[in-house]
């Protein structure tokens, strides 16, 4: 299945949460926070008011409760509005 975002929407694939600390401690699933990082998979054309300023492949940070979750072929994706993207990680 192929998904093409419309207007000022961006399709992102969520980055997996860390399961181990820097010192080697394993973090149980119940203590892991939902990650707020993702990789841009597809972008909409934008609107006159809201331009798209990210590109496919960019790693981004987004608002904690933003977007619509969906599962496609066993992978978790999120559709965000451009305004929900906080920053590009370089």
PyMOL Python script that loads the backbone (N, CA, C, O; Angstrom):
from pymol import cmd

cmd.read_pdbstr("""\
ATOM      1  N   UNK A   1       0.852  -1.168   0.000  1.00  0.00           N
ATOM      2  CA  UNK A   1       0.000   0.000   0.000  1.00  0.00           C
ATOM      3  C   UNK A   1       0.903   1.238   0.000  1.00  0.00           C
ATOM      4  O   UNK A   1       1.895   1.294   0.727  1.00  0.00           O
ATOM      5  N   UNK A   2       0.550   2.214  -0.813  1.00  0.00           N
ATOM      6  CA  UNK A   2       1.304   3.460  -0.870  1.00  0.00           C
ATOM      7  C   UNK A   2       0.420   4.589  -0.358  1.00  0.00           C
ATOM      8  O   UNK A   2      -0.749   4.679  -0.734  1.00  0.00           O
ATOM      9  N   UNK A   3       0.966   5.449   0.497  1.00  0.00           N
ATOM     10  CA  UNK A   3       0.204   6.545   1.073  1.00  0.00           C
ATOM     11  C   UNK A   3       0.805   7.858   0.587  1.00  0.00           C
ATOM     12  O   UNK A   3       2.016   8.066   0.670  1.00  0.00           O
ATOM     13  N   UNK A   4      -0.053   8.743   0.079  1.00  0.00           N
ATOM     14  CA  UNK A   4       0.384  10.052  -0.400  1.00  0.00           C
ATOM     15  C   UNK A   4      -0.337  11.122   0.421  1.00  0.00           C
ATOM     16  O   UNK A   4      -1.549  11.291   0.283  1.00  0.00           O
ATOM     17  N   UNK A   5       0.392  11.843   1.273  1.00  0.00           N
ATOM     18  CA  UNK A   5      -0.243  12.877   2.091  1.00  0.00           C
ATOM     19  C   UNK A   5      -0.791  14.019   1.230  1.00  0.00           C
ATOM     20  O   UNK A   5      -0.265  14.304   0.155  1.00  0.00           O
ATOM     21  N   UNK A   6      -1.833  14.656   1.708  1.00  0.00           N
ATOM     22  CA  UNK A   6      -2.443  15.781   1.019  1.00  0.00           C
ATOM     23  C   UNK A   6      -2.176  17.077   1.774  1.00  0.00           C
ATOM     24  O   UNK A   6      -1.866  17.059   2.966  1.00  0.00           O
ATOM     25  N   UNK A   7      -2.298  18.191   1.078  1.00  0.00           N
ATOM     26  CA  UNK A   7      -2.161  19.540   1.646  1.00  0.00           C
ATOM     27  C   UNK A   7      -0.869  19.685   2.439  1.00  0.00           C
ATOM     28  O   UNK A   7       0.212  19.402   1.923  1.00  0.00           O
ATOM     29  N   UNK A   8      -0.974  20.129   3.700  1.00  0.00           N
ATOM     30  CA  UNK A   8       0.219  20.386   4.522  1.00  0.00           C
ATOM     31  C   UNK A   8       0.524  19.215   5.458  1.00  0.00           C
ATOM     32  O   UNK A   8       0.991  19.418   6.579  1.00  0.00           O
ATOM     33  N   UNK A   9       0.260  17.999   5.000  1.00  0.00           N
ATOM     34  CA  UNK A   9       0.490  16.807   5.822  1.00  0.00           C
ATOM     35  C   UNK A   9       1.815  16.142   5.450  1.00  0.00           C
ATOM     36  O   UNK A   9       2.289  16.251   4.319  1.00  0.00           O
ATOM     37  N   UNK A  10       2.399  15.452   6.430  1.00  0.00           N
ATOM     38  CA  UNK A  10       3.669  14.750   6.250  1.00  0.00           C
ATOM     39  C   UNK A  10       3.515  13.341   6.823  1.00  0.00           C
ATOM     40  O   UNK A  10       3.024  13.179   7.940  1.00  0.00           O
ATOM     41  N   UNK A  11       3.929  12.325   6.067  1.00  0.00           N
ATOM     42  CA  UNK A  11       3.905  10.944   6.530  1.00  0.00           C
ATOM     43  C   UNK A  11       5.282  10.619   7.095  1.00  0.00           C
ATOM     44  O   UNK A  11       6.293  10.787   6.412  1.00  0.00           O
ATOM     45  N   UNK A  12       5.322  10.152   8.343  1.00  0.00           N
ATOM     46  CA  UNK A  12       6.598   9.833   8.987  1.00  0.00           C
ATOM     47  C   UNK A  12       6.550   8.427   9.567  1.00  0.00           C
ATOM     48  O   UNK A  12       5.486   7.913   9.911  1.00  0.00           O
ATOM     49  N   UNK A  13       7.728   7.817   9.667  1.00  0.00           N
ATOM     50  CA  UNK A  13       7.874   6.514  10.315  1.00  0.00           C
ATOM     51  C   UNK A  13       8.554   6.760  11.645  1.00  0.00           C
ATOM     52  O   UNK A  13       9.640   7.336  11.704  1.00  0.00           O
ATOM     53  N   UNK A  14       7.915   6.324  12.700  1.00  0.00           N
ATOM     54  CA  UNK A  14       8.432   6.561  14.037  1.00  0.00           C
ATOM     55  C   UNK A  14       9.725   5.801  14.275  1.00  0.00           C
ATOM     56  O   UNK A  14       9.871   4.653  13.853  1.00  0.00           O
ATOM     57  N   UNK A  15      10.661   6.451  14.955  1.00  0.00           N
ATOM     58  CA  UNK A  15      11.928   5.834  15.331  1.00  0.00           C
ATOM     59  C   UNK A  15      11.689   5.022  16.588  1.00  0.00           C
ATOM     60  O   UNK A  15      11.018   5.489  17.508  1.00  0.00           O
ATOM     61  N   UNK A  16      12.223   3.823  16.642  1.00  0.00           N
ATOM     62  CA  UNK A  16      12.026   2.942  17.801  1.00  0.00           C
ATOM     63  C   UNK A  16      12.614   3.564  19.061  1.00  0.00           C
ATOM     64  O   UNK A  16      13.677   4.183  19.018  1.00  0.00           O
ATOM     65  N   UNK A  17      11.926   3.400  20.169  1.00  0.00           N
ATOM     66  CA  UNK A  17      12.398   3.911  21.458  1.00  0.00           C
ATOM     67  C   UNK A  17      13.607   3.115  21.923  1.00  0.00           C
ATOM     68  O   UNK A  17      13.744   1.930  21.616  1.00  0.00           O
ATOM     69  N   UNK A  18      14.470   3.775  22.659  1.00  0.00           N
ATOM     70  CA  UNK A  18      15.659   3.114  23.199  1.00  0.00           C
ATOM     71  C   UNK A  18      15.237   2.048  24.207  1.00  0.00           C
ATOM     72  O   UNK A  18      14.373   2.297  25.048  1.00  0.00           O
ATOM     73  N   UNK A  19      15.841   0.862  24.127  1.00  0.00           N
ATOM     74  CA  UNK A  19      15.514  -0.216  25.054  1.00  0.00           C
ATOM     75  C   UNK A  19      16.625  -0.435  26.070  1.00  0.00           C
ATOM     76  O   UNK A  19      16.500  -1.266  26.969  1.00  0.00           O
ATOM     77  N   UNK A  20      17.720   0.320  25.922  1.00  0.00           N
ATOM     78  CA  UNK A  20      18.851   0.177  26.818  1.00  0.00           C
ATOM     79  C   UNK A  20      19.462   1.550  27.080  1.00  0.00           C
ATOM     80  O   UNK A  20      19.562   2.368  26.166  1.00  0.00           O
ATOM     81  N   UNK A  21      19.873   1.808  28.326  1.00  0.00           N
ATOM     82  CA  UNK A  21      20.515   3.071  28.660  1.00  0.00           C
ATOM     83  C   UNK A  21      21.969   3.057  28.198  1.00  0.00           C
ATOM     84  O   UNK A  21      22.491   2.019  27.791  1.00  0.00           O
ATOM     85  N   UNK A  22      22.614   4.216  28.264  1.00  0.00           N
ATOM     86  CA  UNK A  22      24.013   4.331  27.856  1.00  0.00           C
ATOM     87  C   UNK A  22      24.923   3.439  28.697  1.00  0.00           C
ATOM     88  O   UNK A  22      25.959   2.976  28.221  1.00  0.00           O
ATOM     89  N   UNK A  23      24.532   3.202  29.948  1.00  0.00           N
ATOM     90  CA  UNK A  23      25.348   2.367  30.826  1.00  0.00           C
ATOM     91  C   UNK A  23      25.012   0.882  30.710  1.00  0.00           C
ATOM     92  O   UNK A  23      25.627   0.057  31.387  1.00  0.00           O
ATOM     93  N   UNK A  24      24.036   0.528  29.854  1.00  0.00           N
ATOM     94  CA  UNK A  24      23.734  -0.880  29.612  1.00  0.00           C
ATOM     95  C   UNK A  24      22.514  -1.427  30.323  1.00  0.00           C
ATOM     96  O   UNK A  24      22.196  -2.606  30.171  1.00  0.00           O
ATOM     97  N   UNK A  25      21.817  -0.599  31.103  1.00  0.00           N
ATOM     98  CA  UNK A  25      20.609  -1.066  31.781  1.00  0.00           C
ATOM     99  C   UNK A  25      19.474  -1.218  30.782  1.00  0.00           C
ATOM    100  O   UNK A  25      19.278  -0.357  29.924  1.00  0.00           O
ATOM    101  N   UNK A  26      18.723  -2.312  30.889  1.00  0.00           N
ATOM    102  CA  UNK A  26      17.605  -2.555  29.993  1.00  0.00           C
ATOM    103  C   UNK A  26      16.361  -1.867  30.553  1.00  0.00           C
ATOM    104  O   UNK A  26      16.029  -2.019  31.728  1.00  0.00           O
ATOM    105  N   UNK A  27      15.680  -1.105  29.691  1.00  0.00           N
ATOM    106  CA  UNK A  27      14.471  -0.386  30.088  1.00  0.00           C
ATOM    107  C   UNK A  27      13.268  -1.258  29.746  1.00  0.00           C
ATOM    108  O   UNK A  27      13.086  -1.611  28.581  1.00  0.00           O
ATOM    109  N   UNK A  28      12.430  -1.621  30.741  1.00  0.00           N
ATOM    110  CA  UNK A  28      11.250  -2.445  30.443  1.00  0.00           C
ATOM    111  C   UNK A  28      10.245  -1.678  29.584  1.00  0.00           C
ATOM    112  O   UNK A  28      10.201  -0.448  29.613  1.00  0.00           O
ATOM    113  N   UNK A  29       9.443  -2.414  28.824  1.00  0.00           N
ATOM    114  CA  UNK A  29       8.456  -1.796  27.942  1.00  0.00           C
ATOM    115  C   UNK A  29       7.529  -0.841  28.675  1.00  0.00           C
ATOM    116  O   UNK A  29       7.148   0.194  28.129  1.00  0.00           O
ATOM    117  N   UNK A  30       7.166  -1.174  29.896  1.00  0.00           N
ATOM    118  CA  UNK A  30       6.229  -0.341  30.653  1.00  0.00           C
ATOM    119  C   UNK A  30       6.839   0.994  31.059  1.00  0.00           C
ATOM    120  O   UNK A  30       6.098   1.934  31.346  1.00  0.00           O
ATOM    121  N   UNK A  31       8.151   1.109  31.092  1.00  0.00           N
ATOM    122  CA  UNK A  31       8.814   2.345  31.500  1.00  0.00           C
ATOM    123  C   UNK A  31       9.282   3.184  30.307  1.00  0.00           C
ATOM    124  O   UNK A  31       9.736   4.314  30.487  1.00  0.00           O
ATOM    125  N   UNK A  32       9.177   2.644  29.099  1.00  0.00           N
ATOM    126  CA  UNK A  32       9.626   3.376  27.917  1.00  0.00           C
ATOM    127  C   UNK A  32       8.610   4.450  27.539  1.00  0.00           C
ATOM    128  O   UNK A  32       7.403   4.206  27.518  1.00  0.00           O
ATOM    129  N   UNK A  33       9.122   5.643  27.241  1.00  0.00           N
ATOM    130  CA  UNK A  33       8.253   6.706  26.772  1.00  0.00           C
ATOM    131  C   UNK A  33       8.121   6.624  25.270  1.00  0.00           C
ATOM    132  O   UNK A  33       9.020   6.148  24.576  1.00  0.00           O
ATOM    133  N   UNK A  34       6.996   7.091  24.779  1.00  0.00           N
ATOM    134  CA  UNK A  34       6.787   7.137  23.334  1.00  0.00           C
ATOM    135  C   UNK A  34       7.792   8.126  22.739  1.00  0.00           C
ATOM    136  O   UNK A  34       7.906   9.263  23.196  1.00  0.00           O
ATOM    137  N   UNK A  35       8.509   7.681  21.728  1.00  0.00           N
ATOM    138  CA  UNK A  35       9.490   8.555  21.101  1.00  0.00           C
ATOM    139  C   UNK A  35       8.797   9.681  20.340  1.00  0.00           C
ATOM    140  O   UNK A  35       7.678   9.517  19.854  1.00  0.00           O
ATOM    141  N   UNK A  36       9.459  10.802  20.244  1.00  0.00           N
ATOM    142  CA  UNK A  36       8.932  11.938  19.497  1.00  0.00           C
ATOM    143  C   UNK A  36       9.832  12.242  18.312  1.00  0.00           C
ATOM    144  O   UNK A  36       9.868  13.367  17.814  1.00  0.00           O
ATOM    145  N   UNK A  37      10.561  11.219  17.864  1.00  0.00           N
ATOM    146  CA  UNK A  37      11.411  11.349  16.693  1.00  0.00           C
ATOM    147  C   UNK A  37      10.874  10.449  15.593  1.00  0.00           C
ATOM    148  O   UNK A  37      10.325   9.378  15.854  1.00  0.00           O
ATOM    149  N   UNK A  38      11.042  10.903  14.362  1.00  0.00           N
ATOM    150  CA  UNK A  38      10.572  10.126  13.219  1.00  0.00           C
ATOM    151  C   UNK A  38      11.380  10.505  11.988  1.00  0.00           C
ATOM    152  O   UNK A  38      12.091  11.510  11.975  1.00  0.00           O
ATOM    153  N   UNK A  39      11.257   9.683  10.960  1.00  0.00           N
ATOM    154  CA  UNK A  39      11.901   9.941   9.677  1.00  0.00           C
ATOM    155  C   UNK A  39      10.801  10.211   8.657  1.00  0.00           C
ATOM    156  O   UNK A  39       9.828   9.462   8.577  1.00  0.00           O
ATOM    157  N   UNK A  40      10.952  11.276   7.879  1.00  0.00           N
ATOM    158  CA  UNK A  40       9.961  11.664   6.881  1.00  0.00           C
ATOM    159  C   UNK A  40       9.970  10.650   5.736  1.00  0.00           C
ATOM    160  O   UNK A  40      11.015  10.391   5.139  1.00  0.00           O
ATOM    161  N   UNK A  41       8.807  10.080   5.435  1.00  0.00           N
ATOM    162  CA  UNK A  41       8.653   9.095   4.366  1.00  0.00           C
ATOM    163  C   UNK A  41       8.029   9.708   3.111  1.00  0.00           C
ATOM    164  O   UNK A  41       8.380   9.325   1.995  1.00  0.00           O
ATOM    165  N   UNK A  42       7.106  10.658   3.288  1.00  0.00           N
ATOM    166  CA  UNK A  42       6.442  11.313   2.162  1.00  0.00           C
ATOM    167  C   UNK A  42       5.900  12.654   2.619  1.00  0.00           C
ATOM    168  O   UNK A  42       5.595  12.834   3.798  1.00  0.00           O
ATOM    169  N   UNK A  43       5.777  13.600   1.690  1.00  0.00           N
ATOM    170  CA  UNK A  43       5.259  14.930   2.022  1.00  0.00           C
ATOM    171  C   UNK A  43       4.153  15.306   1.046  1.00  0.00           C
ATOM    172  O   UNK A  43       4.154  14.894  -0.114  1.00  0.00           O
ATOM    173  N   UNK A  44       3.208  16.100   1.547  1.00  0.00           N
ATOM    174  CA  UNK A  44       2.155  16.624   0.694  1.00  0.00           C
ATOM    175  C   UNK A  44       2.667  17.832  -0.082  1.00  0.00           C
ATOM    176  O   UNK A  44       3.807  18.253   0.119  1.00  0.00           O
ATOM    177  N   UNK A  45       1.848  18.394  -0.961  1.00  0.00           N
ATOM    178  CA  UNK A  45       2.282  19.521  -1.776  1.00  0.00           C
ATOM    179  C   UNK A  45       2.325  20.846  -1.023  1.00  0.00           C
ATOM    180  O   UNK A  45       2.888  21.821  -1.520  1.00  0.00           O
ATOM    181  N   UNK A  46       1.736  20.891   0.171  1.00  0.00           N
ATOM    182  CA  UNK A  46       1.678  22.137   0.922  1.00  0.00           C
ATOM    183  C   UNK A  46       0.509  22.989   0.450  1.00  0.00           C
ATOM    184  O   UNK A  46      -0.203  22.618  -0.483  1.00  0.00           O
ATOM    185  N   UNK A  47       0.319  24.120   1.093  1.00  0.00           N
ATOM    186  CA  UNK A  47      -0.716  25.073   0.712  1.00  0.00           C
ATOM    187  C   UNK A  47      -0.062  26.437   0.602  1.00  0.00           C
ATOM    188  O   UNK A  47       1.105  26.600   0.959  1.00  0.00           O
ATOM    189  N   UNK A  48      -0.807  27.418   0.108  1.00  0.00           N
ATOM    190  CA  UNK A  48      -0.242  28.769   0.020  1.00  0.00           C
ATOM    191  C   UNK A  48       0.112  29.289   1.401  1.00  0.00           C
ATOM    192  O   UNK A  48       1.112  29.988   1.564  1.00  0.00           O
ATOM    193  N   UNK A  49      -0.691  28.959   2.389  1.00  0.00           N
ATOM    194  CA  UNK A  49      -0.464  29.430   3.761  1.00  0.00           C
ATOM    195  C   UNK A  49       0.611  28.605   4.468  1.00  0.00           C
ATOM    196  O   UNK A  49       1.454  29.168   5.166  1.00  0.00           O
ATOM    197  N   UNK A  50       0.595  27.289   4.301  1.00  0.00           N
ATOM    198  CA  UNK A  50       1.514  26.383   4.997  1.00  0.00           C
ATOM    199  C   UNK A  50       2.424  25.676   4.004  1.00  0.00           C
ATOM    200  O   UNK A  50       2.019  24.706   3.362  1.00  0.00           O
ATOM    201  N   UNK A  51       3.649  26.163   3.880  1.00  0.00           N
ATOM    202  CA  UNK A  51       4.638  25.560   2.980  1.00  0.00           C
ATOM    203  C   UNK A  51       5.274  24.350   3.660  1.00  0.00           C
ATOM    204  O   UNK A  51       5.413  24.324   4.883  1.00  0.00           O
ATOM    205  N   UNK A  52       5.654  23.362   2.881  1.00  0.00           N
ATOM    206  CA  UNK A  52       6.349  22.190   3.394  1.00  0.00           C
ATOM    207  C   UNK A  52       7.843  22.516   3.440  1.00  0.00           C
ATOM    208  O   UNK A  52       8.438  22.861   2.418  1.00  0.00           O
ATOM    209  N   UNK A  53       8.444  22.406   4.619  1.00  0.00           N
ATOM    210  CA  UNK A  53       9.859  22.780   4.781  1.00  0.00           C
ATOM    211  C   UNK A  53      10.742  21.597   5.166  1.00  0.00           C
ATOM    212  O   UNK A  53      11.893  21.783   5.561  1.00  0.00           O
ATOM    213  N   UNK A  54      10.208  20.380   5.051  1.00  0.00           N
ATOM    214  CA  UNK A  54      11.018  19.182   5.304  1.00  0.00           C
ATOM    215  C   UNK A  54      11.066  18.354   4.030  1.00  0.00           C
ATOM    216  O   UNK A  54      10.229  18.514   3.142  1.00  0.00           O
ATOM    217  N   UNK A  55      12.045  17.474   3.947  1.00  0.00           N
ATOM    218  CA  UNK A  55      12.226  16.618   2.779  1.00  0.00           C
ATOM    219  C   UNK A  55      12.171  15.157   3.195  1.00  0.00           C
ATOM    220  O   UNK A  55      12.376  14.829   4.364  1.00  0.00           O
ATOM    221  N   UNK A  56      11.897  14.286   2.243  1.00  0.00           N
ATOM    222  CA  UNK A  56      11.906  12.847   2.494  1.00  0.00           C
ATOM    223  C   UNK A  56      13.303  12.463   2.989  1.00  0.00           C
ATOM    224  O   UNK A  56      14.310  12.858   2.401  1.00  0.00           O
ATOM    225  N   UNK A  57      13.351  11.689   4.076  1.00  0.00           N
ATOM    226  CA  UNK A  57      14.618  11.256   4.661  1.00  0.00           C
ATOM    227  C   UNK A  57      15.060  12.085   5.850  1.00  0.00           C
ATOM    228  O   UNK A  57      15.947  11.661   6.592  1.00  0.00           O
ATOM    229  N   UNK A  58      14.461  13.272   6.058  1.00  0.00           N
ATOM    230  CA  UNK A  58      14.814  14.104   7.211  1.00  0.00           C
ATOM    231  C   UNK A  58      14.369  13.426   8.501  1.00  0.00           C
ATOM    232  O   UNK A  58      13.306  12.807   8.552  1.00  0.00           O
ATOM    233  N   UNK A  59      15.189  13.546   9.542  1.00  0.00           N
ATOM    234  CA  UNK A  59      14.816  13.072  10.875  1.00  0.00           C
ATOM    235  C   UNK A  59      14.248  14.276  11.610  1.00  0.00           C
ATOM    236  O   UNK A  59      14.891  15.324  11.682  1.00  0.00           O
ATOM    237  N   UNK A  60      13.053  14.131  12.151  1.00  0.00           N
ATOM    238  CA  UNK A  60      12.363  15.271  12.760  1.00  0.00           C
ATOM    239  C   UNK A  60      11.940  14.987  14.202  1.00  0.00           C
ATOM    240  O   UNK A  60      11.899  13.836  14.636  1.00  0.00           O
ATOM    241  N   UNK A  61      11.630  16.047  14.924  1.00  0.00           N
ATOM    242  CA  UNK A  61      11.013  15.991  16.249  1.00  0.00           C
ATOM    243  C   UNK A  61       9.616  16.564  16.103  1.00  0.00           C
ATOM    244  O   UNK A  61       9.427  17.540  15.377  1.00  0.00           O
ATOM    245  N   UNK A  62       8.629  15.981  16.777  1.00  0.00           N
ATOM    246  CA  UNK A  62       7.257  16.458  16.655  1.00  0.00           C
ATOM    247  C   UNK A  62       6.601  16.539  18.027  1.00  0.00           C
ATOM    248  O   UNK A  62       7.086  15.960  18.999  1.00  0.00           O
ATOM    249  N   UNK A  63       5.474  17.281  18.089  1.00  0.00           N
ATOM    250  CA  UNK A  63       4.711  17.425  19.323  1.00  0.00           C
ATOM    251  C   UNK A  63       4.280  16.057  19.847  1.00  0.00           C
ATOM    252  O   UNK A  63       3.963  15.155  19.072  1.00  0.00           O
ATOM    253  N   UNK A  64       4.273  15.916  21.166  1.00  0.00           N
ATOM    254  CA  UNK A  64       4.030  14.628  21.810  1.00  0.00           C
ATOM    255  C   UNK A  64       2.696  13.978  21.437  1.00  0.00           C
ATOM    256  O   UNK A  64       2.651  12.770  21.202  1.00  0.00           O
ATOM    257  N   UNK A  65       1.633  14.739  21.378  1.00  0.00           N
ATOM    258  CA  UNK A  65       0.307  14.151  21.127  1.00  0.00           C
ATOM    259  C   UNK A  65      -0.213  14.464  19.729  1.00  0.00           C
ATOM    260  O   UNK A  65      -1.423  14.426  19.503  1.00  0.00           O
ATOM    261  N   UNK A  66       0.663  14.768  18.803  1.00  0.00           N
ATOM    262  CA  UNK A  66       0.262  15.178  17.458  1.00  0.00           C
ATOM    263  C   UNK A  66       0.030  13.985  16.535  1.00  0.00           C
ATOM    264  O   UNK A  66       0.538  12.887  16.769  1.00  0.00           O
ATOM    265  N   UNK A  67      -0.735  14.224  15.500  1.00  0.00           N
ATOM    266  CA  UNK A  67      -0.837  13.289  14.397  1.00  0.00           C
ATOM    267  C   UNK A  67      -1.853  12.178  14.552  1.00  0.00           C
ATOM    268  O   UNK A  67      -2.514  12.024  15.578  1.00  0.00           O
ATOM    269  N   UNK A  68      -1.940  11.412  13.476  1.00  0.00           N
ATOM    270  CA  UNK A  68      -2.826  10.259  13.398  1.00  0.00           C
ATOM    271  C   UNK A  68      -1.978   9.016  13.172  1.00  0.00           C
ATOM    272  O   UNK A  68      -1.236   8.931  12.194  1.00  0.00           O
ATOM    273  N   UNK A  69      -2.091   8.051  14.082  1.00  0.00           N
ATOM    274  CA  UNK A  69      -1.328   6.801  13.961  1.00  0.00           C
ATOM    275  C   UNK A  69      -1.987   5.879  12.956  1.00  0.00           C
ATOM    276  O   UNK A  69      -3.213   5.814  12.864  1.00  0.00           O
ATOM    277  N   UNK A  70      -1.156   5.160  12.197  1.00  0.00           N
ATOM    278  CA  UNK A  70      -1.667   4.124  11.323  1.00  0.00           C
ATOM    279  C   UNK A  70      -0.619   3.043  11.151  1.00  0.00           C
ATOM    280  O   UNK A  70       0.580   3.285  11.290  1.00  0.00           O
ATOM    281  N   UNK A  71      -1.091   1.851  10.847  1.00  0.00           N
ATOM    282  CA  UNK A  71      -0.208   0.701  10.649  1.00  0.00           C
ATOM    283  C   UNK A  71      -0.384   0.220   9.218  1.00  0.00           C
ATOM    284  O   UNK A  71      -1.498  -0.073   8.783  1.00  0.00           O
ATOM    285  N   UNK A  72       0.734   0.138   8.482  1.00  0.00           N
ATOM    286  CA  UNK A  72       0.707  -0.302   7.090  1.00  0.00           C
ATOM    287  C   UNK A  72       1.735  -1.409   6.929  1.00  0.00           C
ATOM    288  O   UNK A  72       2.918  -1.205   7.199  1.00  0.00           O
ATOM    289  N   UNK A  73       1.296  -2.565   6.497  1.00  0.00           N
ATOM    290  CA  UNK A  73       2.174  -3.717   6.285  1.00  0.00           C
ATOM    291  C   UNK A  73       3.038  -4.017   7.516  1.00  0.00           C
ATOM    292  O   UNK A  73       4.208  -4.373   7.381  1.00  0.00           O
ATOM    293  N   UNK A  74       2.460  -3.874   8.715  1.00  0.00           N
ATOM    294  CA  UNK A  74       3.168  -4.184   9.950  1.00  0.00           C
ATOM    295  C   UNK A  74       4.066  -3.082  10.486  1.00  0.00           C
ATOM    296  O   UNK A  74       4.654  -3.245  11.555  1.00  0.00           O
ATOM    297  N   UNK A  75       4.193  -1.960   9.774  1.00  0.00           N
ATOM    298  CA  UNK A  75       5.019  -0.841  10.229  1.00  0.00           C
ATOM    299  C   UNK A  75       4.135   0.277  10.764  1.00  0.00           C
ATOM    300  O   UNK A  75       3.046   0.518  10.244  1.00  0.00           O
ATOM    301  N   UNK A  76       4.612   0.967  11.820  1.00  0.00           N
ATOM    302  CA  UNK A  76       3.873   2.077  12.414  1.00  0.00           C
ATOM    303  C   UNK A  76       4.260   3.391  11.750  1.00  0.00           C
ATOM    304  O   UNK A  76       5.441   3.716  11.634  1.00  0.00           O
ATOM    305  N   UNK A  77       3.250   4.142  11.316  1.00  0.00           N
ATOM    306  CA  UNK A  77       3.444   5.444  10.694  1.00  0.00           C
ATOM    307  C   UNK A  77       2.591   6.473  11.420  1.00  0.00           C
ATOM    308  O   UNK A  77       1.722   6.135  12.223  1.00  0.00           O
ATOM    309  N   UNK A  78       2.858   7.721  11.120  1.00  0.00           N
ATOM    310  CA  UNK A  78       2.127   8.829  11.713  1.00  0.00           C
ATOM    311  C   UNK A  78       1.945   9.872  10.624  1.00  0.00           C
ATOM    312  O   UNK A  78       2.886  10.177   9.891  1.00  0.00           O
ATOM    313  N   UNK A  79       0.743  10.421  10.515  1.00  0.00           N
ATOM    314  CA  UNK A  79       0.514  11.532   9.598  1.00  0.00           C
ATOM    315  C   UNK A  79       0.401  12.791  10.438  1.00  0.00           C
ATOM    316  O   UNK A  79      -0.468  12.902  11.302  1.00  0.00           O
ATOM    317  N   UNK A  80       1.296  13.744  10.171  1.00  0.00           N
ATOM    318  CA  UNK A  80       1.373  14.988  10.927  1.00  0.00           C
ATOM    319  C   UNK A  80       1.040  16.180  10.059  1.00  0.00           C
ATOM    320  O   UNK A  80       1.226  16.138   8.843  1.00  0.00           O
ATOM    321  N   UNK A  81       0.548  17.244  10.673  1.00  0.00           N
ATOM    322  CA  UNK A  81       0.463  18.525   9.995  1.00  0.00           C
ATOM    323  C   UNK A  81       1.865  19.145  10.066  1.00  0.00           C
ATOM    324  O   UNK A  81       2.616  18.888  11.007  1.00  0.00           O
ATOM    325  N   UNK A  82       2.204  19.946   9.084  1.00  0.00           N
ATOM    326  CA  UNK A  82       3.507  20.597   9.067  1.00  0.00           C
ATOM    327  C   UNK A  82       3.723  21.420  10.339  1.00  0.00           C
ATOM    328  O   UNK A  82       4.848  21.502  10.834  1.00  0.00           O
ATOM    329  N   UNK A  83       2.674  22.022  10.867  1.00  0.00           N
ATOM    330  CA  UNK A  83       2.792  22.858  12.065  1.00  0.00           C
ATOM    331  C   UNK A  83       3.093  22.044  13.322  1.00  0.00           C
ATOM    332  O   UNK A  83       3.500  22.620  14.331  1.00  0.00           O
ATOM    333  N   UNK A  84       2.903  20.706  13.293  1.00  0.00           N
ATOM    334  CA  UNK A  84       3.193  19.860  14.444  1.00  0.00           C
ATOM    335  C   UNK A  84       4.671  19.460  14.514  1.00  0.00           C
ATOM    336  O   UNK A  84       5.121  18.911  15.519  1.00  0.00           O
ATOM    337  N   UNK A  85       5.420  19.735  13.449  1.00  0.00           N
ATOM    338  CA  UNK A  85       6.843  19.410  13.432  1.00  0.00           C
ATOM    339  C   UNK A  85       7.608  20.523  14.118  1.00  0.00           C
ATOM    340  O   UNK A  85       7.495  21.690  13.743  1.00  0.00           O
ATOM    341  N   UNK A  86       8.395  20.154  15.135  1.00  0.00           N
ATOM    342  CA  UNK A  86       9.116  21.125  15.945  1.00  0.00           C
ATOM    343  C   UNK A  86      10.473  21.460  15.359  1.00  0.00           C
ATOM    344  O   UNK A  86      10.869  22.625  15.338  1.00  0.00           O
ATOM    345  N   UNK A  87      11.203  20.436  14.876  1.00  0.00           N
ATOM    346  CA  UNK A  87      12.568  20.666  14.417  1.00  0.00           C
ATOM    347  C   UNK A  87      13.039  19.529  13.516  1.00  0.00           C
ATOM    348  O   UNK A  87      12.482  18.432  13.522  1.00  0.00           O
ATOM    349  N   UNK A  88      14.082  19.824  12.742  1.00  0.00           N
ATOM    350  CA  UNK A  88      14.781  18.818  11.943  1.00  0.00           C
ATOM    351  C   UNK A  88      16.076  18.500  12.685  1.00  0.00           C
ATOM    352  O   UNK A  88      16.808  19.414  13.063  1.00  0.00           O
ATOM    353  N   UNK A  89      16.366  17.224  12.896  1.00  0.00           N
ATOM    354  CA  UNK A  89      17.595  16.798  13.571  1.00  0.00           C
ATOM    355  C   UNK A  89      18.684  16.642  12.531  1.00  0.00           C
ATOM    356  O   UNK A  89      18.524  15.896  11.565  1.00  0.00           O
ATOM    357  N   UNK A  90      19.789  17.339  12.721  1.00  0.00           N
ATOM    358  CA  UNK A  90      20.894  17.262  11.746  1.00  0.00           C
ATOM    359  C   UNK A  90      22.091  16.570  12.335  1.00  0.00           C
ATOM    360  O   UNK A  90      23.110  16.416  11.661  1.00  0.00           O
TER     361      UNK A  90
END
""", "prot")
cmd.dss("prot")
cmd.show_as("cartoon", "prot")
cmd.util.cbc("prot")
cmd.orient("prot")
